[in-house]
Amino acid sequence: MSDSSRVTAEGAGWGAAERGTYRRLMPRRRTEKISWLDPRMLLAARNGVLASWFGDPTGGVRARWTARCAAAGAPQDKVIRRDDPDRFSFLVLGDTGEGGDPQYAVVPGLLEEGRDTAFALIASDVIYPVGSADDYGPKFFRPYRDYRAPIYAIPGNHDWYEDLAGFMRVFCDDATPLPPGPAPRPLTLAWLRSLLWHRPRPGDGEGLTEARTLRSGPAQQAVQPGPYWAIDAGPVRIVGIDTGLLGTIDAEQGAWLREISRGPRPKILVTGSPLYVDGEHRPCPVEGGGTVDDIVRDPGHHYVAAIGGDIHNYQRYPVRLDDGRTLQYVVAGGSGAFTHATHTIPRVDVAGVTERDFRCYPLRGDSLAFYSALYGRRLRLRRFFALTDAEAMAVIAERLGIGPTRVPGAPPRVTRRMRLLAGLLGTGRRPDRGKRFRLPVRKAYTSLLSPGSATYTPPFFKSFLRVDVSPKAVRLRCHAATGLRAQEVAPPVEDEVTIPLT
């Protein structure tokens, strides 16, 4: 196993190193590069904005999809019952499907660490930009064609931008288009929304039959009972929920979640919207009252972890509950899409979790160095704009009031230029410093600059999880994927935690 980014700069992917072999896996005809600063992409992905302005229709659409699955023979309780032994392993990926270098760079390490795993899960956003069935060939079937076990998934908001049609065809084997729902009354918000709504183009998914041949082995097959489900595997139950376009769940799914969570069997939640992220608590509302986190925290439900996608990095918050249990809240969305910055996360102090307990990947200093180099190239101001990893680590330590995470020698002196660049790039601070000025800058950075920040040269700072289950404990490890050969051969462990089940 190679060094992690917490040990050496080389472990993070900095410096001259051999590029990985992942490009051999990519199609000769490259997929269109995704940039969220491209007006065409924003127009195609307009349904999220329309749902927030004119009302979210996903609850009704989801109910019709699940009713169709039930009518076709899916189990009423939506439980996938496997025959895994008491000791087994599985993988968790998140936000995979951009189809470019960062997604394919994850695959060699995933195949290395996942060769003995029973199955894999995708937590949110299987396909960008709008979940089109046409994109499943280069963005799902091809990259994971050599993974010899089943893959289950929960949709993210991007999978919902075409009313989940592509997702349902691939994961639920439901190839018939969903009939239109009741027509909205004219001159209402719902009527206006329907006029502007983005829908699949006619003939979408004509190449799916050919694409499926890339994962046609008997051991690779899996049909799930809908966009949300539970998996009984060995001693644990894994519960996957669909948070739709806006990060909420409807009343029907909420009632199912409460029912499926009962009982003493240890449970792991997989969700498209993480419950703790970027130093904040986001409990995920349930239509009709209550939150997903209320259900997860209930001691009668025996959850031990909640893993969420949507944010394109890795974070972990070990939250100690009032009854003495510790729940591991994890963000695991770093398996293919552009990297969301971690340097914008302020000093962590939430639900009793402090900087001593918090973990993230990439490290904040590596995130700041990555983005400073990226914008230095784009603005053609590399000499002024780019920070070395050591400089970035030093200015992060100063702004957050924490010790440097990785320092091979004496840290460099923090200069005015370094402080200026850290501020321009939205670097977080201690909660008691600079609130009035920091928050608008950070908000502008994360909402405007970060979504267009894809990159196509290593290091990519991608990641995936391997979860090892035994009757007494679950071990969760975050493995890095930089796009360099060293991390392909021996994917470094960036974080590891063992969770007792008894």
Phi, psi and omega in degrees: 000131182280166179298147175272173179292342178285346184257310184221157174294325178296325177295333176280344181105006179279157178088172180290127180205159181288130178291149182289174183265006189301334183295339177295337181277343188281151177294150179298323177270107185292146175286159180297132178291138182262128173226125180277011167261359179276120181303330179294320178295316181296322179294316180296328183263029187285346188296329177297318178293317179299321180295323180287332181275316192245008181104142186266116181271001191294330179300315179293319179295317179300318180298322179289324176297313183292326176297321178297317180298318180296319179295333180275000175111004177295145181299141183298326181275357177060032180259128173267114184259112182257166180250035179294148178288178181293339176242117179203173181224154174215165180253152172232124174246159176213138174055063192272317208272060170271338175081004182256195182305313183301324178291312183291335179295338179284334194294314182301316178293323177299316179292325179294310182280340185258008187296335180249017182274154185279328180192174176230154176237142171249122184256083172095142171050068177294323185226129170254154000272336188230019177071023184295139177299330179296337185271354184291334179300296183282345187248357175221298186295317182290309183299329185251022184295331182266003172277117195268017180234168180295154173235122174255162184208153165244144184283152170253183182299325180292327176293339180272354185291348170237042175057028173071013186297313180295316180301314183294325178295319186278314189263339182243004177056039180247094188269351183275131179302145179286126179299152178300145176282186179302137180293134179289153177295140180301149174065024173255169178298321179296323178295315178297318177301317183295328178292328186262352190294135175279132180230162179300146177286154177302135179083007180301133177089019181296336181266009184296322181301315178293320181298323182297336180296340179289337175229064187253001180294147181304322182288345182270352189277141176203134173237122181259158189277014180151186181285345170231151192194173169228148178239121171267113185222119182056226183273001186240160170244126177257124185248119180251125181244152183255111183264011168062211183283325192243013176075033177227169174235148183282168185297321181297315178292324177298317178296318177298317181298318179297319182290315185288342181274350182291155173103164188277353182297130178300143187229149174235125177271138171238123187222151177283349181229107184298148184273335169231129182199141177054037178076015183231155176262124179232088194288350177071097182295148172250129179305129181098351176126149180084178180223163174299321182293330173302317181292318181295322183281342183303120183297339178285351182260342171061043171282142177245343181202153174227116185248126182234149174262213176083315177265129194271058172200191178242134174216150177219132181235106176276100186265121177273123184273168182299331182273006177096346178287155172246123177257133178267113176260121190234138168257124184222067182243027188256033190255017177174323182280173180306153184278121170287138182298143168257343182290346177279350180287121179290173177306126189280129173203083185217132177053035180082357178271126180243181179301330180296329183265330187290142174228146175211159173214129001292158172302151183302321179296319177294323177298314180296317178296319179300310183287326178294320177294320180299311181284335172298320177292315185293324181268358182056043178229044187300318185298323181274320195274323190283131174258141171289165179297325179292318177297317181295319178299320183293316182287328174298314180300321180292314186290325183267348182069038180236162175289150179298139184284322182217110180225108179290336179212206178293131181292150179292157177290135179281122184256171178298321179299316181297318179294320180298313181295320178300318178294317180298328182266016170074025183298135180294165179223179173293146183301335184268008183230130170068026183301316188298326183259331185291316189297314178298322180294314181297318180297316179297320181295309185290332183269334185251308188278317186300316183298341178264014193261045175289153177220155187232016174229142180297159000279143183265339182057046175268168183201163172210164181249143166244129181242120179254124185249135171225171181299336185254341187201160170242128175253124181247126179233135174262118179258141181269151172223110185261342188094002178256154188299319184301320181278343172288315185291319182222084184301119183291151176269115180271337177201149179210137176215141175252127185248116179291144178259353182244000000 
